[in-house]
Amino acid sequence: MFLYGFLGWLADRWLGTTFLVAIGILVGAGFGIYMTIARFDALPRRQKEEK
């Protein structure tokens, strides 16, 4: 979230806009949630495949 927020802030400074930091934070939060779900959802699937 911080990485994408920072990249949005940099893009805002470069382009002279004010909305990209918010978009960057939202994208970072969404990506973090996706990675968490993918990480913890993959464990039960692997255990089922091994049985």
PDBQT receptor file of N, H, CA, C and O in Angstrom, charges set to zero:
ATOM      1  N   MET A   1       0.828  -1.175   0.000  1.00  0.00    +0.000 N 
ATOM      2  CA  MET A   1       0.000   0.000   0.000  1.00  0.00    +0.000 C 
ATOM      3  C   MET A   1       0.878   1.246   0.000  1.00  0.00    +0.000 C 
ATOM      4  O   MET A   1       0.616   2.203  -0.728  1.00  0.00    +0.000 OA
ATOM      5  N   PHE A   2       1.918   1.223   0.820  1.00  0.00    +0.000 N 
ATOM      6  H   PHE A   2       2.132   0.446   1.412  1.00  0.00    +0.000 HD
ATOM      7  CA  PHE A   2       2.800   2.390   0.881  1.00  0.00    +0.000 C 
ATOM      8  C   PHE A   2       3.567   2.577  -0.423  1.00  0.00    +0.000 C 
ATOM      9  O   PHE A   2       3.779   3.703  -0.872  1.00  0.00    +0.000 OA
ATOM     10  N   LEU A   3       3.980   1.471  -1.022  1.00  0.00    +0.000 N 
ATOM     11  H   LEU A   3       3.808   0.556  -0.657  1.00  0.00    +0.000 HD
ATOM     12  CA  LEU A   3       4.731   1.553  -2.279  1.00  0.00    +0.000 C 
ATOM     13  C   LEU A   3       3.884   2.186  -3.380  1.00  0.00    +0.000 C 
ATOM     14  O   LEU A   3       4.329   3.111  -4.060  1.00  0.00    +0.000 OA
ATOM     15  N   TYR A   4       2.664   1.684  -3.553  1.00  0.00    +0.000 N 
ATOM     16  H   TYR A   4       2.302   0.932  -3.001  1.00  0.00    +0.000 HD
ATOM     17  CA  TYR A   4       1.816   2.218  -4.612  1.00  0.00    +0.000 C 
ATOM     18  C   TYR A   4       1.339   3.635  -4.291  1.00  0.00    +0.000 C 
ATOM     19  O   TYR A   4       1.165   4.455  -5.193  1.00  0.00    +0.000 OA
ATOM     20  N   GLY A   5       1.131   3.918  -3.013  1.00  0.00    +0.000 N 
ATOM     21  H   GLY A   5       1.272   3.252  -2.280  1.00  0.00    +0.000 HD
ATOM     22  CA  GLY A   5       0.801   5.288  -2.619  1.00  0.00    +0.000 C 
ATOM     23  C   GLY A   5       1.947   6.240  -2.925  1.00  0.00    +0.000 C 
ATOM     24  O   GLY A   5       1.733   7.356  -3.399  1.00  0.00    +0.000 OA
ATOM     25  N   PHE A   6       3.162   5.789  -2.649  1.00  0.00    +0.000 N 
ATOM     26  H   PHE A   6       3.335   4.883  -2.264  1.00  0.00    +0.000 HD
ATOM     27  CA  PHE A   6       4.335   6.611  -2.949  1.00  0.00    +0.000 C 
ATOM     28  C   PHE A   6       4.504   6.810  -4.456  1.00  0.00    +0.000 C 
ATOM     29  O   PHE A   6       4.831   7.905  -4.913  1.00  0.00    +0.000 OA
ATOM     30  N   LEU A   7       4.278   5.740  -5.220  1.00  0.00    +0.000 N 
ATOM     31  H   LEU A   7       4.012   4.851  -4.848  1.00  0.00    +0.000 HD
ATOM     32  CA  LEU A   7       4.368   5.878  -6.676  1.00  0.00    +0.000 C 
ATOM     33  C   LEU A   7       3.288   6.822  -7.203  1.00  0.00    +0.000 C 
ATOM     34  O   LEU A   7       3.532   7.593  -8.131  1.00  0.00    +0.000 OA
ATOM     35  N   GLY A   8       2.097   6.762  -6.612  1.00  0.00    +0.000 N 
ATOM     36  H   GLY A   8       1.899   6.136  -5.858  1.00  0.00    +0.000 HD
ATOM     37  CA  GLY A   8       1.042   7.701  -6.982  1.00  0.00    +0.000 C 
ATOM     38  C   GLY A   8       1.408   9.132  -6.634  1.00  0.00    +0.000 C 
ATOM     39  O   GLY A   8       1.132  10.056  -7.399  1.00  0.00    +0.000 OA
ATOM     40  N   TRP A   9       2.031   9.311  -5.479  1.00  0.00    +0.000 N 
ATOM     41  H   TRP A   9       2.255   8.560  -4.858  1.00  0.00    +0.000 HD
ATOM     42  CA  TRP A   9       2.478  10.652  -5.066  1.00  0.00    +0.000 C 
ATOM     43  C   TRP A   9       3.532  11.181  -6.042  1.00  0.00    +0.000 C 
ATOM     44  O   TRP A   9       3.491  12.346  -6.438  1.00  0.00    +0.000 OA
ATOM     45  N   LEU A  10       4.479  10.310  -6.425  1.00  0.00    +0.000 N 
ATOM     46  H   LEU A  10       4.512   9.364  -6.103  1.00  0.00    +0.000 HD
ATOM     47  CA  LEU A  10       5.498  10.732  -7.388  1.00  0.00    +0.000 C 
ATOM     48  C   LEU A  10       4.869  11.105  -8.728  1.00  0.00    +0.000 C 
ATOM     49  O   LEU A  10       5.244  12.103  -9.344  1.00  0.00    +0.000 OA
ATOM     50  N   ALA A  11       3.913  10.297  -9.170  1.00  0.00    +0.000 N 
ATOM     51  H   ALA A  11       3.608   9.486  -8.669  1.00  0.00    +0.000 HD
ATOM     52  CA  ALA A  11       3.235  10.590 -10.439  1.00  0.00    +0.000 C 
ATOM     53  C   ALA A  11       2.444  11.893 -10.334  1.00  0.00    +0.000 C 
ATOM     54  O   ALA A  11       2.395  12.666 -11.290  1.00  0.00    +0.000 OA
ATOM     55  N   ASP A  12       1.825  12.140  -9.178  1.00  0.00    +0.000 N 
ATOM     56  H   ASP A  12       1.865  11.512  -8.401  1.00  0.00    +0.000 HD
ATOM     57  CA  ASP A  12       1.121  13.408  -8.969  1.00  0.00    +0.000 C 
ATOM     58  C   ASP A  12       2.075  14.593  -9.083  1.00  0.00    +0.000 C 
ATOM     59  O   ASP A  12       1.754  15.593  -9.723  1.00  0.00    +0.000 OA
ATOM     60  N   ARG A  13       3.231  14.480  -8.471  1.00  0.00    +0.000 N 
ATOM     61  H   ARG A  13       3.492  13.667  -7.950  1.00  0.00    +0.000 HD
ATOM     62  CA  ARG A  13       4.225  15.565  -8.539  1.00  0.00    +0.000 C 
ATOM     63  C   ARG A  13       4.700  15.783  -9.966  1.00  0.00    +0.000 C 
ATOM     64  O   ARG A  13       4.880  16.920 -10.404  1.00  0.00    +0.000 OA
ATOM     65  N   TRP A  14       4.901  14.697 -10.681  1.00  0.00    +0.000 N 
ATOM     66  H   TRP A  14       4.755  13.774 -10.325  1.00  0.00    +0.000 HD
ATOM     67  CA  TRP A  14       5.433  14.770 -12.036  1.00  0.00    +0.000 C 
ATOM     68  C   TRP A  14       4.401  15.327 -13.007  1.00  0.00    +0.000 C 
ATOM     69  O   TRP A  14       4.730  16.131 -13.879  1.00  0.00    +0.000 OA
ATOM     70  N   LEU A  15       3.131  14.889 -12.848  1.00  0.00    +0.000 N 
ATOM     71  H   LEU A  15       2.864  14.236 -12.139  1.00  0.00    +0.000 HD
ATOM     72  CA  LEU A  15       2.090  15.302 -13.780  1.00  0.00    +0.000 C 
ATOM     73  C   LEU A  15       1.313  16.530 -13.320  1.00  0.00    +0.000 C 
ATOM     74  O   LEU A  15       0.557  17.107 -14.101  1.00  0.00    +0.000 OA
ATOM     75  N   GLY A  16       1.485  16.934 -12.073  1.00  0.00    +0.000 N 
ATOM     76  H   GLY A  16       2.099  16.465 -11.438  1.00  0.00    +0.000 HD
ATOM     77  CA  GLY A  16       0.775  18.092 -11.554  1.00  0.00    +0.000 C 
ATOM     78  C   GLY A  16      -0.681  17.810 -11.228  1.00  0.00    +0.000 C 
ATOM     79  O   GLY A  16      -1.513  18.716 -11.277  1.00  0.00    +0.000 OA
ATOM     80  N   THR A  17      -1.000  16.558 -10.892  1.00  0.00    +0.000 N 
ATOM     81  H   THR A  17      -0.324  15.822 -10.852  1.00  0.00    +0.000 HD
ATOM     82  CA  THR A  17      -2.361  16.192 -10.543  1.00  0.00    +0.000 C 
ATOM     83  C   THR A  17      -2.472  16.002  -9.033  1.00  0.00    +0.000 C 
ATOM     84  O   THR A  17      -1.486  16.147  -8.310  1.00  0.00    +0.000 OA
ATOM     85  N   THR A  18      -3.675  15.676  -8.560  1.00  0.00    +0.000 N 
ATOM     86  H   THR A  18      -4.476  15.558  -9.147  1.00  0.00    +0.000 HD
ATOM     87  CA  THR A  18      -3.855  15.462  -7.120  1.00  0.00    +0.000 C 
ATOM     88  C   THR A  18      -4.605  14.177  -6.795  1.00  0.00    +0.000 C 
ATOM     89  O   THR A  18      -4.883  13.925  -5.623  1.00  0.00    +0.000 OA
ATOM     90  N   PHE A  19      -4.940  13.361  -7.776  1.00  0.00    +0.000 N 
ATOM     91  H   PHE A  19      -4.714  13.566  -8.728  1.00  0.00    +0.000 HD
ATOM     92  CA  PHE A  19      -5.762  12.185  -7.513  1.00  0.00    +0.000 C 
ATOM     93  C   PHE A  19      -5.008  10.861  -7.601  1.00  0.00    +0.000 C 
ATOM     94  O   PHE A  19      -5.537   9.839  -7.163  1.00  0.00    +0.000 OA
ATOM     95  N   LEU A  20      -3.825  10.839  -8.134  1.00  0.00    +0.000 N 
ATOM     96  H   LEU A  20      -3.395  11.669  -8.490  1.00  0.00    +0.000 HD
ATOM     97  CA  LEU A  20      -3.122   9.574  -8.350  1.00  0.00    +0.000 C 
ATOM     98  C   LEU A  20      -2.640   8.935  -7.055  1.00  0.00    +0.000 C 
ATOM     99  O   LEU A  20      -2.506   7.714  -6.983  1.00  0.00    +0.000 OA
ATOM    100  N   VAL A  21      -2.381   9.734  -6.040  1.00  0.00    +0.000 N 
ATOM    101  H   VAL A  21      -2.490  10.727  -6.098  1.00  0.00    +0.000 HD
ATOM    102  CA  VAL A  21      -1.969   9.155  -4.762  1.00  0.00    +0.000 C 
ATOM    103  C   VAL A  21      -3.111   8.329  -4.171  1.00  0.00    +0.000 C 
ATOM    104  O   VAL A  21      -2.866   7.258  -3.616  1.00  0.00    +0.000 OA
ATOM    105  N   ALA A  22      -4.342   8.803  -4.279  1.00  0.00    +0.000 N 
ATOM    106  H   ALA A  22      -4.541   9.673  -4.730  1.00  0.00    +0.000 HD
ATOM    107  CA  ALA A  22      -5.487   8.042  -3.775  1.00  0.00    +0.000 C 
ATOM    108  C   ALA A  22      -5.669   6.751  -4.573  1.00  0.00    +0.000 C 
ATOM    109  O   ALA A  22      -5.943   5.698  -3.996  1.00  0.00    +0.000 OA
ATOM    110  N   ILE A  23      -5.522   6.825  -5.870  1.00  0.00    +0.000 N 
ATOM    111  H   ILE A  23      -5.299   7.680  -6.339  1.00  0.00    +0.000 HD
ATOM    112  CA  ILE A  23      -5.634   5.634  -6.708  1.00  0.00    +0.000 C 
ATOM    113  C   ILE A  23      -4.521   4.644  -6.360  1.00  0.00    +0.000 C 
ATOM    114  O   ILE A  23      -4.761   3.438  -6.289  1.00  0.00    +0.000 OA
ATOM    115  N   GLY A  24      -3.321   5.144  -6.145  1.00  0.00    +0.000 N 
ATOM    116  H   GLY A  24      -3.126   6.124  -6.203  1.00  0.00    +0.000 HD
ATOM    117  CA  GLY A  24      -2.205   4.281  -5.776  1.00  0.00    +0.000 C 
ATOM    118  C   GLY A  24      -2.441   3.572  -4.455  1.00  0.00    +0.000 C 
ATOM    119  O   GLY A  24      -2.120   2.391  -4.321  1.00  0.00    +0.000 OA
ATOM    120  N   ILE A  25      -2.999   4.278  -3.472  1.00  0.00    +0.000 N 
ATOM    121  H   ILE A  25      -3.260   5.237  -3.581  1.00  0.00    +0.000 HD
ATOM    122  CA  ILE A  25      -3.293   3.660  -2.181  1.00  0.00    +0.000 C 
ATOM    123  C   ILE A  25      -4.357   2.582  -2.336  1.00  0.00    +0.000 C 
ATOM    124  O   ILE A  25      -4.234   1.505  -1.753  1.00  0.00    +0.000 OA
ATOM    125  N   LEU A  26      -5.399   2.857  -3.113  1.00  0.00    +0.000 N 
ATOM    126  H   LEU A  26      -5.499   3.732  -3.587  1.00  0.00    +0.000 HD
ATOM    127  CA  LEU A  26      -6.452   1.871  -3.321  1.00  0.00    +0.000 C 
ATOM    128  C   LEU A  26      -5.936   0.640  -4.063  1.00  0.00    +0.000 C 
ATOM    129  O   LEU A  26      -6.284  -0.489  -3.715  1.00  0.00    +0.000 OA
ATOM    130  N   VAL A  27      -5.114   0.855  -5.075  1.00  0.00    +0.000 N 
ATOM    131  H   VAL A  27      -4.831   1.771  -5.357  1.00  0.00    +0.000 HD
ATOM    132  CA  VAL A  27      -4.537  -0.281  -5.812  1.00  0.00    +0.000 C 
ATOM    133  C   VAL A  27      -3.621  -1.092  -4.897  1.00  0.00    +0.000 C 
ATOM    134  O   VAL A  27      -3.648  -2.323  -4.924  1.00  0.00    +0.000 OA
ATOM    135  N   GLY A  28      -2.820  -0.414  -4.097  1.00  0.00    +0.000 N 
ATOM    136  H   GLY A  28      -2.798   0.586  -4.075  1.00  0.00    +0.000 HD
ATOM    137  CA  GLY A  28      -1.947  -1.115  -3.163  1.00  0.00    +0.000 C 
ATOM    138  C   GLY A  28      -2.722  -1.921  -2.132  1.00  0.00    +0.000 C 
ATOM    139  O   GLY A  28      -2.336  -3.042  -1.800  1.00  0.00    +0.000 OA
ATOM    140  N   ALA A  29      -3.817  -1.356  -1.622  1.00  0.00    +0.000 N 
ATOM    141  H   ALA A  29      -4.131  -0.445  -1.891  1.00  0.00    +0.000 HD
ATOM    142  CA  ALA A  29      -4.645  -2.081  -0.655  1.00  0.00    +0.000 C 
ATOM    143  C   ALA A  29      -5.303  -3.291  -1.316  1.00  0.00    +0.000 C 
ATOM    144  O   ALA A  29      -5.351  -4.372  -0.728  1.00  0.00    +0.000 OA
ATOM    145  N   GLY A  30      -5.802  -3.116  -2.515  1.00  0.00    +0.000 N 
ATOM    146  H   GLY A  30      -5.763  -2.238  -2.993  1.00  0.00    +0.000 HD
ATOM    147  CA  GLY A  30      -6.412  -4.232  -3.232  1.00  0.00    +0.000 C 
ATOM    148  C   GLY A  30      -5.418  -5.337  -3.520  1.00  0.00    +0.000 C 
ATOM    149  O   GLY A  30      -5.742  -6.518  -3.392  1.00  0.00    +0.000 OA
ATOM    150  N   PHE A  31      -4.219  -4.963  -3.905  1.00  0.00    +0.000 N 
ATOM    151  H   PHE A  31      -3.956  -4.004  -4.009  1.00  0.00    +0.000 HD
ATOM    152  CA  PHE A  31      -3.184  -5.950  -4.184  1.00  0.00    +0.000 C 
ATOM    153  C   PHE A  31      -2.781  -6.683  -2.908  1.00  0.00    +0.000 C 
ATOM    154  O   PHE A  31      -2.543  -7.891  -2.935  1.00  0.00    +0.000 OA
ATOM    155  N   GLY A  32      -2.703  -5.964  -1.795  1.00  0.00    +0.000 N 
ATOM    156  H   GLY A  32      -2.896  -4.983  -1.772  1.00  0.00    +0.000 HD
ATOM    157  CA  GLY A  32      -2.379  -6.592  -0.516  1.00  0.00    +0.000 C 
ATOM    158  C   GLY A  32      -3.442  -7.590  -0.083  1.00  0.00    +0.000 C 
ATOM    159  O   GLY A  32      -3.113  -8.672   0.403  1.00  0.00    +0.000 OA
ATOM    160  N   ILE A  33      -4.704  -7.240  -0.252  1.00  0.00    +0.000 N 
ATOM    161  H   ILE A  33      -4.971  -6.361  -0.646  1.00  0.00    +0.000 HD
ATOM    162  CA  ILE A  33      -5.793  -8.142   0.087  1.00  0.00    +0.000 C 
ATOM    163  C   ILE A  33      -5.753  -9.371  -0.817  1.00  0.00    +0.000 C 
ATOM    164  O   ILE A  33      -5.928 -10.496  -0.349  1.00  0.00    +0.000 OA
ATOM    165  N   TYR A  34      -5.524  -9.157  -2.103  1.00  0.00    +0.000 N 
ATOM    166  H   TYR A  34      -5.381  -8.243  -2.484  1.00  0.00    +0.000 HD
ATOM    167  CA  TYR A  34      -5.434 -10.277  -3.046  1.00  0.00    +0.000 C 
ATOM    168  C   TYR A  34      -4.295 -11.231  -2.665  1.00  0.00    +0.000 C 
ATOM    169  O   TYR A  34      -4.475 -12.449  -2.674  1.00  0.00    +0.000 OA
ATOM    170  N   MET A  35      -3.141 -10.683  -2.337  1.00  0.00    +0.000 N 
ATOM    171  H   MET A  35      -2.995  -9.693  -2.330  1.00  0.00    +0.000 HD
ATOM    172  CA  MET A  35      -2.002 -11.530  -1.984  1.00  0.00    +0.000 C 
ATOM    173  C   MET A  35      -2.268 -12.309  -0.696  1.00  0.00    +0.000 C 
ATOM    174  O   MET A  35      -1.868 -13.467  -0.582  1.00  0.00    +0.000 OA
ATOM    175  N   THR A  36      -2.936 -11.687   0.267  1.00  0.00    +0.000 N 
ATOM    176  H   THR A  36      -3.261 -10.746   0.174  1.00  0.00    +0.000 HD
ATOM    177  CA  THR A  36      -3.260 -12.371   1.511  1.00  0.00    +0.000 C 
ATOM    178  C   THR A  36      -4.228 -13.517   1.260  1.00  0.00    +0.000 C 
ATOM    179  O   THR A  36      -4.033 -14.617   1.777  1.00  0.00    +0.000 OA
ATOM    180  N   ILE A  37      -5.262 -13.273   0.478  1.00  0.00    +0.000 N 
ATOM    181  H   ILE A  37      -5.420 -12.379   0.057  1.00  0.00    +0.000 HD
ATOM    182  CA  ILE A  37      -6.221 -14.331   0.156  1.00  0.00    +0.000 C 
ATOM    183  C   ILE A  37      -5.543 -15.445  -0.631  1.00  0.00    +0.000 C 
ATOM    184  O   ILE A  37      -5.771 -16.624  -0.361  1.00  0.00    +0.000 OA
ATOM    185  N   ALA A  38      -4.721 -15.081  -1.592  1.00  0.00    +0.000 N 
ATOM    186  H   ALA A  38      -4.536 -14.123  -1.811  1.00  0.00    +0.000 HD
ATOM    187  CA  ALA A  38      -4.029 -16.090  -2.395  1.00  0.00    +0.000 C 
ATOM    188  C   ALA A  38      -3.079 -16.922  -1.532  1.00  0.00    +0.000 C 
ATOM    189  O   ALA A  38      -2.952 -18.128  -1.741  1.00  0.00    +0.000 OA
ATOM    190  N   ARG A  39      -2.430 -16.304  -0.591  1.00  0.00    +0.000 N 
ATOM    191  H   ARG A  39      -2.533 -15.323  -0.421  1.00  0.00    +0.000 HD
ATOM    192  CA  ARG A  39      -1.479 -17.014   0.262  1.00  0.00    +0.000 C 
ATOM    193  C   ARG A  39      -2.181 -18.021   1.167  1.00  0.00    +0.000 C 
ATOM    194  O   ARG A  39      -1.758 -19.173   1.260  1.00  0.00    +0.000 OA
ATOM    195  N   PHE A  40      -3.239 -17.596   1.826  1.00  0.00    +0.000 N 
ATOM    196  H   PHE A  40      -3.583 -16.660   1.750  1.00  0.00    +0.000 HD
ATOM    197  CA  PHE A  40      -3.893 -18.470   2.780  1.00  0.00    +0.000 C 
ATOM    198  C   PHE A  40      -4.896 -19.414   2.129  1.00  0.00    +0.000 C 
ATOM    199  O   PHE A  40      -5.283 -20.405   2.748  1.00  0.00    +0.000 OA
ATOM    200  N   ASP A  41      -5.320 -19.145   0.929  1.00  0.00    +0.000 N 
ATOM    201  H   ASP A  41      -5.005 -18.340   0.427  1.00  0.00    +0.000 HD
ATOM    202  CA  ASP A  41      -6.208 -20.048   0.214  1.00  0.00    +0.000 C 
ATOM    203  C   ASP A  41      -5.427 -21.181  -0.449  1.00  0.00    +0.000 C 
ATOM    204  O   ASP A  41      -5.980 -22.254  -0.691  1.00  0.00    +0.000 OA
ATOM    205  N   ALA A  42      -4.167 -20.955  -0.740  1.00  0.00    +0.000 N 
ATOM    206  H   ALA A  42      -3.717 -20.084  -0.544  1.00  0.00    +0.000 HD
ATOM    207  CA  ALA A  42      -3.357 -21.952  -1.438  1.00  0.00    +0.000 C 
ATOM    208  C   ALA A  42      -2.959 -23.101  -0.518  1.00  0.00    +0.000 C 
ATOM    209  O   ALA A  42      -2.754 -24.217  -0.996  1.00  0.00    +0.000 OA
ATOM    210  N   LEU A  43      -2.843 -22.864   0.775  1.00  0.00    +0.000 N 
ATOM    211  H   LEU A  43      -3.009 -21.957   1.163  1.00  0.00    +0.000 HD
ATOM    212  CA  LEU A  43      -2.396 -23.900   1.699  1.00  0.00    +0.000 C 
ATOM    213  C   LEU A  43      -3.369 -25.078   1.767  1.00  0.00    +0.000 C 
ATOM    214  O   LEU A  43      -2.919 -26.214   1.618  1.00  0.00    +0.000 OA
ATOM    215  N   PRO A  44      -4.660 -24.883   1.980  1.00  0.00    +0.000 N 
ATOM    216  CA  PRO A  44      -5.566 -26.042   2.005  1.00  0.00    +0.000 C 
ATOM    217  C   PRO A  44      -5.624 -26.788   0.671  1.00  0.00    +0.000 C 
ATOM    218  O   PRO A  44      -5.788 -28.008   0.660  1.00  0.00    +0.000 OA
ATOM    219  N   ARG A  45      -5.496 -26.091  -0.431  1.00  0.00    +0.000 N 
ATOM    220  H   ARG A  45      -5.362 -25.100  -0.422  1.00  0.00    +0.000 HD
ATOM    221  CA  ARG A  45      -5.530 -26.739  -1.740  1.00  0.00    +0.000 C 
ATOM    222  C   ARG A  45      -4.339 -27.683  -1.896  1.00  0.00    +0.000 C 
ATOM    223  O   ARG A  45      -4.504 -28.785  -2.419  1.00  0.00    +0.000 OA
ATOM    224  N   ARG A  46      -3.159 -27.286  -1.462  1.00  0.00    +0.000 N 
ATOM    225  H   ARG A  46      -3.025 -26.390  -1.038  1.00  0.00    +0.000 HD
ATOM    226  CA  ARG A  46      -1.979 -28.140  -1.566  1.00  0.00    +0.000 C 
ATOM    227  C   ARG A  46      -2.110 -29.377  -0.685  1.00  0.00    +0.000 C 
ATOM    228  O   ARG A  46      -1.683 -30.464  -1.075  1.00  0.00    +0.000 OA
ATOM    229  N   GLN A  47      -2.689 -29.225   0.483  1.00  0.00    +0.000 N 
ATOM    230  H   GLN A  47      -3.036 -28.342   0.800  1.00  0.00    +0.000 HD
ATOM    231  CA  GLN A  47      -2.860 -30.374   1.371  1.00  0.00    +0.000 C 
ATOM    232  C   GLN A  47      -3.846 -31.363   0.778  1.00  0.00    +0.000 C 
ATOM    233  O   GLN A  47      -3.672 -32.570   0.948  1.00  0.00    +0.000 OA
ATOM    234  N   LYS A  48      -4.868 -30.895   0.093  1.00  0.00    +0.000 N 
ATOM    235  H   LYS A  48      -5.009 -29.915  -0.045  1.00  0.00    +0.000 HD
ATOM    236  CA  LYS A  48      -5.830 -31.795  -0.530  1.00  0.00    +0.000 C 
ATOM    237  C   LYS A  48      -5.192 -32.551  -1.684  1.00  0.00    +0.000 C 
ATOM    238  O   LYS A  48      -5.509 -33.720  -1.902  1.00  0.00    +0.000 OA
ATOM    239  N   GLU A  49      -4.295 -31.906  -2.431  1.00  0.00    +0.000 N 
ATOM    240  H   GLU A  49      -4.037 -30.956  -2.254  1.00  0.00    +0.000 HD
ATOM    241  CA  GLU A  49      -3.643 -32.543  -3.572  1.00  0.00    +0.000 C 
ATOM    242  C   GLU A  49      -2.680 -33.644  -3.124  1.00  0.00    +0.000 C 
ATOM    243  O   GLU A  49      -2.479 -34.620  -3.848  1.00  0.00    +0.000 OA
ATOM    244  N   GLU A  50      -2.085 -33.497  -1.940  1.00  0.00    +0.000 N 
ATOM    245  H   GLU A  50      -2.248 -32.704  -1.352  1.00  0.00    +0.000 HD
ATOM    246  CA  GLU A  50      -1.111 -34.463  -1.473  1.00  0.00    +0.000 C 
ATOM    247  C   GLU A  50      -1.773 -35.735  -0.959  1.00  0.00    +0.000 C 
ATOM    248  O   GLU A  50      -1.122 -36.778  -0.898  1.00  0.00    +0.000 OA
ATOM    249  N   LYS A  51      -3.036 -35.679  -0.593  1.00  0.00    +0.000 N 
ATOM    250  H   LYS A  51      -3.566 -34.832  -0.642  1.00  0.00    +0.000 HD
ATOM    251  CA  LYS A  51      -3.736 -36.851  -0.032  1.00  0.00    +0.000 C 
ATOM    252  C   LYS A  51      -4.132 -37.844  -1.074  1.00  0.00    +0.000 C 
ATOM    253  O   LYS A  51      -4.725 -38.873  -0.752  1.00  0.00    +0.000 OA
TER     254      LYS A  51
